[in-house]
């Protein structure tokens, strides 16, 4: 019974280690009891309303959701997205051509009008980046208020086969502005621009003709762009002639207010931009905009505008005049307007 007494004696506080084998069983009881108490407290605290609320660190507000991003292909334009009051709308009017015809000048002149909002850069949506979708295209447009119109210019649209169909799909009511210029002068200007970027370019004559002064090489873009009648044929499959305004690149230089006035009428705008906005810069050979209120000086187009043309032999120029003459006459007949290039 000694063993029984040893176990019973363990209930007293005065029993020490000399209690024999029972001590080995009594030793772990304290830590076990402590663990049970901690576990019970934890379980009790886990029940709702049984524990005082812990002080919480405020969580940062979630970042505002960003618009879905479209992966940018190499070479895609990086254009500023307009912000401010108003809404982004598809352009009601497009300056679709032609390269080196005076499209930049026309756009800058139109931007003087308070009811015109224009995208400054060329988005090339309908010829290069159409797969990015119309929502992306509209996101590039400046915001407009009621009564204002949105315009963009990309002169390569006029010579892009798919552009008329794509623009018609966006809106069959789109107004189309084409700035045209004597195709011979336009081709030389086009060549001068390319030459400024590629100094080792072959001569104008070598590019314009095959085999010396043989047939005109219409595969060269500088020549092909000037076949206005052929390009217009493609556009008239989708838009009536009444949707077009053909602006003279030559008169845009000699009488900018008159040509811009025609454009304002075509767009249904009040004639706000007038001759009081222009002066002729004899150095550049181009009209410039007079000093605006709050501006320190008048504003002219960039250095690339009005650059000197390389000298082209008269025989080459005459051959090109002869080549373009039947195309020019057909163009005049199609639009009911004679530009006097021949």
C-alpha positions in Angstrom: 0.0 0.0 0.0 3.0 2.2 0.2 2.7 2.9 -3.5 -0.9 3.9 -3.0 0.1 6.2 -0.2 2.8 7.7 -2.4 0.2 8.6 -5.1 -2.2 10.0 -2.6 0.4 12.0 -0.9 1.2 13.7 -4.1 -1.9 15.8 -3.6 -0.3 17.6 -0.7 1.9 20.6 -1.1 4.5 19.5 1.4 5.7 16.3 -0.4 9.1 16.7 -2.0 11.2 14.8 -4.4 11.8 12.0 -2.0 8.3 10.6 -2.6 9.7 7.9 -4.8 8.6 6.8 -8.3 5.4 8.9 -8.1 7.6 12.0 -8.4 8.4 11.1 -12.0 4.7 11.1 -12.8 3.9 14.3 -11.0 6.6 16.5 -12.5 5.0 17.1 -16.0 1.7 18.2 -14.6 2.5 21.9 -14.1 3.5 22.6 -17.7 0.6 20.5 -19.0 -1.8 22.5 -16.9 -0.3 25.8 -18.2 -0.6 24.6 -21.8 -4.2 23.7 -21.2 -5.0 27.1 -19.7 -3.3 28.9 -22.7 -5.3 26.8 -25.2 -8.5 27.4 -23.4 -7.9 31.1 -23.3 -7.1 31.1 -27.0 -10.3 29.2 -27.9 -12.4 31.5 -25.8 -10.9 34.6 -27.4 -11.6 33.1 -30.9 -15.3 33.3 -30.2 -16.9 36.6 -31.5 -17.3 39.3 -28.8 -15.2 37.5 -26.2 -12.0 39.4 -26.7 -11.3 43.2 -26.8 -10.7 44.4 -30.3 -7.1 44.6 -31.2 -5.8 47.9 -32.5 -5.7 47.7 -36.3 -3.3 49.4 -38.7 -5.4 51.1 -41.4 -5.0 49.2 -44.7 -3.9 51.4 -47.7 -6.8 52.1 -50.1 -6.6 50.0 -53.2 -5.0 51.7 -56.2 -7.6 52.9 -58.8 -8.2 50.5 -61.5 -6.1 51.2 -64.6 -7.7 51.0 -68.1 -6.8 47.7 -69.9 -3.4 47.9 -71.5 -2.8 46.8 -75.0 0.7 45.5 -75.6 2.5 48.0 -77.8 4.1 46.6 -80.9 7.5 48.1 -81.9 7.0 51.2 -83.9 3.5 51.9 -82.5 2.9 55.6 -81.9 3.2 56.9 -78.4 0.7 59.6 -78.3 -0.4 61.8 -75.4 -3.9 61.0 -74.2 -6.0 64.1 -73.8 -7.6 65.0 -70.5 -9.9 67.7 -69.3 -13.6 68.5 -69.6 -15.7 67.2 -72.5 -15.8 63.8 -74.2 -13.5 61.9 -76.5 -15.3 61.4 -79.8 -14.4 59.8 -83.1 -13.2 62.5 -85.5 -16.0 64.0 -87.6 -13.4 65.1 -90.2 -10.1 63.6 -91.4 -7.3 65.2 -93.4 -6.5 62.1 -95.4 -3.9 63.4 -97.8 -1.6 64.0 -99.4 2.0 63.7 -98.1 4.0 66.9 -98.9 0.8 68.6 -100.0 0.5 71.0 -97.1 -1.5 69.0 -94.6 0.5 70.1 -91.5 0.0 73.7 -92.4 -3.7 73.2 -92.8 -4.0 71.5 -89.5 -2.1 74.2 -87.7 -4.2 76.9 -89.3 -7.5 75.1 -88.3 -6.4 74.7 -84.7 -6.7 78.5 -84.4 -10.5 78.0 -84.5 -12.1 77.7 -81.1 -14.5 75.0 -82.3 -11.8 72.7 -83.7 -9.9 70.2 -81.5 -7.3 68.3 -83.4 -4.9 65.6 -82.6 -1.4 67.0 -83.2 0.4 63.7 -84.0 -0.4 61.4 -86.9 -2.0 58.3 -85.4 -1.8 56.2 -88.6 -4.7 54.1 -87.2 -6.4 53.3 -90.5 -3.2 52.3 -92.3 -0.8 50.8 -89.7 -2.5 50.2 -86.3 -6.1 49.2 -87.2 -5.8 46.0 -85.2 -5.6 48.0 -82.0 -9.3 48.7 -82.3 -11.6 51.7 -82.4 -11.7 52.1 -78.6 -7.9 52.6 -78.6 -8.3 55.1 -81.5 -11.0 57.1 -79.7 -8.9 57.2 -76.5 -6.2 59.2 -78.4 -8.7 62.0 -79.4 -8.8 65.3 -77.6 -11.9 65.9 -75.5 -14.5 68.1 -77.1 -17.4 70.1 -75.8 -20.8 70.2 -77.5 -20.5 72.2 -80.7 -16.8 71.4 -81.2 -15.5 69.0 -83.8 -12.6 66.6 -83.7 -10.1 66.4 -86.5 -7.0 64.2 -87.1 -4.7 64.1 -90.1 -2.7 61.2 -91.5 -1.8 61.9 -95.2 -0.9 58.3 -96.0 -4.6 57.3 -95.7 -5.3 58.7 -99.2 -3.0 56.1 -100.8 -3.9 53.2 -98.5 -6.2 50.7 -100.2 -8.0 49.6 -97.0 -8.4 53.1 -95.5 -11.7 54.1 -97.2 -13.5 50.9 -96.1 -12.2 51.1 -92.5 -13.1 54.8 -92.2 -16.6 54.1 -93.6 -17.0 51.4 -91.0 -16.3 53.9 -88.3 -18.7 56.4 -89.7 -20.1 56.8 -93.2 -20.7 60.5 -92.4 -17.1 61.3 -92.0 -15.9 64.5 -93.9 -12.7 64.0 -95.9 -10.2 66.7 -96.7 -7.5 66.2 -99.3 -4.8 68.7 -99.8 -3.3 68.3 -103.3 -0.4 69.9 -105.0 1.2 69.8 -108.4 2.3 66.1 -108.5 5.7 67.0 -110.0 6.5 69.6 -107.3 5.1 67.2 -104.7 7.4 64.4 -105.9 10.5 66.6 -105.7 9.5 67.8 -102.2 9.0 64.2 -101.1 12.4 63.3 -102.5 14.0 66.3 -100.7 12.5 65.1 -97.4 13.8 61.6 -97.9 17.2 62.9 -99.0 17.6 65.0 -95.8 17.2 61.7 -93.8 19.2 59.5 -96.2 22.1 61.5 -97.7 23.3 58.6 -99.8 20.1 58.3 -101.8 20.3 57.9 -105.6 19.5 61.0 -107.7 15.8 61.9 -108.3 16.2 61.0 -112.0 17.5 57.5 -111.1 14.5 56.8 -108.9 11.8 58.4 -111.1 12.7 56.6 -114.3 13.7 53.1 -115.2 16.7 52.8 -117.5 17.8 56.4 -117.6 14.9 58.4 -119.1 12.9 55.3 -119.8 9.4 54.7 -118.5 8.4 56.5 -115.3 8.7 54.2 -112.3 5.2 54.3 -110.7 6.4 51.7 -108.1 8.3 54.6 -106.5 6.1 56.1 -103.8 7.1 59.7 -104.6 5.7 59.2 -108.1 2.7 56.9 -107.2 1.2 59.3 -104.6 0.7 61.9 -107.4 -1.7 59.6 -109.3 -4.7 61.3 -107.6 -7.4 60.1 -109.9 -6.4 56.4 -109.3 -6.5 56.8 -105.5 -9.8 58.8 -105.6 -11.4 55.9 -107.6 -10.9 53.7 -104.6 -12.4 56.2 -102.2 -15.5 56.8 -104.3 -16.5 53.2 -103.8 -17.3 54.1 -100.2 -18.0 57.8 -100.0 -19.9 60.2 -102.3 -18.0 63.1 -103.8 -20.0 65.5 -101.6 -18.1 64.2 -98.5 -14.8 65.5 -100.0 -13.1 68.8 -100.0 -10.0 69.2 -102.2 -7.7 72.0 -100.9 -5.0 73.5 -103.1 -1.6 73.2 -101.6 -0.4 76.1 -103.8 -3.2 78.4 -102.7 -2.7 77.4 -99.1 0.7 79.2 -99.5 -0.4 82.2 -101.7 -3.9 82.7 -100.0 -4.1 80.8 -96.7 -7.1 82.7 -95.4 -9.1 82.0 -98.6 -8.4 78.2 -98.5 -8.9 77.9 -94.8 -12.2 79.8 -95.3 -13.3 77.1 -97.7 -12.4 74.5 -95.2 -14.4 76.2 -92.4 -17.4 76.4 -94.7 -17.1 72.7 -95.5 -17.0 71.8 -91.8 -20.0 74.0 -91.0 -17.9 76.4 -88.9 -18.1 80.1 -88.6 -15.3 81.9 -90.5 -13.2 82.8 -87.5 -9.7 82.2 -89.0 -9.2 85.0 -91.5 -6.4 87.0 -93.2 -5.7 88.9 -89.9 -4.1 85.7 -88.6 -1.4 85.3 -91.2 1.7 87.0 -92.6 4.0 85.8 -95.3 7.6 84.8 -94.2 9.8 85.6 -97.1 12.7 83.7 -95.7 10.8 80.4 -95.4 8.5 81.2 -98.4 5.5 80.2 -96.3 2.7 81.9 -94.5 3.2 82.1 -90.7 0.7 82.8 -87.9 0.8 86.2 -86.4 1.6 86.6 -82.8 -1.3 85.4 -80.7 -2.4 87.2 -77.6 -0.1 86.3 -74.7 2.6 84.9 -77.0 6.0 86.5 -77.3 6.5 85.9 -81.1 4.8 84.8 -84.3 4.6 81.1 -85.0 5.9 79.4 -88.1 5.9 75.8 -89.1 8.9 73.7 -88.2 12.4 73.8 -89.9 11.4 70.9 -92.1 8.8 73.0 -93.8 10.0 75.1 -96.7 13.3 73.3 -97.0 15.2 74.0 -100.4 14.6 71.4 -103.1 17.5 69.7 -104.9 18.1 70.8 -108.5 16.4 68.5 -111.0 17.2 68.8 -114.7 14.5 70.5 -116.7 14.2 67.5 -119.1 13.3 65.3 -116.1 10.7 67.8 -114.9 9.1 68.0 -118.4 9.0 64.2 -118.7 7.1 64.0 -115.5 4.7 66.9 -116.5 3.9 64.9 -119.6 3.4 61.7 -117.7 1.0 63.3 -115.1 -1.0 65.4 -117.6 -3.7 62.7 -118.5 -4.0 61.7 -114.8 -4.4 65.4 -113.8 -7.1 66.0 -116.4 -9.1 62.9 -115.2 -8.8 64.1 -111.7 -10.1 67.6 -112.6 -13.1 65.9 -114.3 -13.8 63.7 -111.4 -14.0 66.5 -108.8 -15.1 69.4 -111.1 -12.2 71.5 -110.1 -9.1 72.6 -112.2 -5.9 73.3 -110.3 -4.0 74.5 -113.3 -1.0 72.3 -113.0 -0.6 71.7 -116.8 
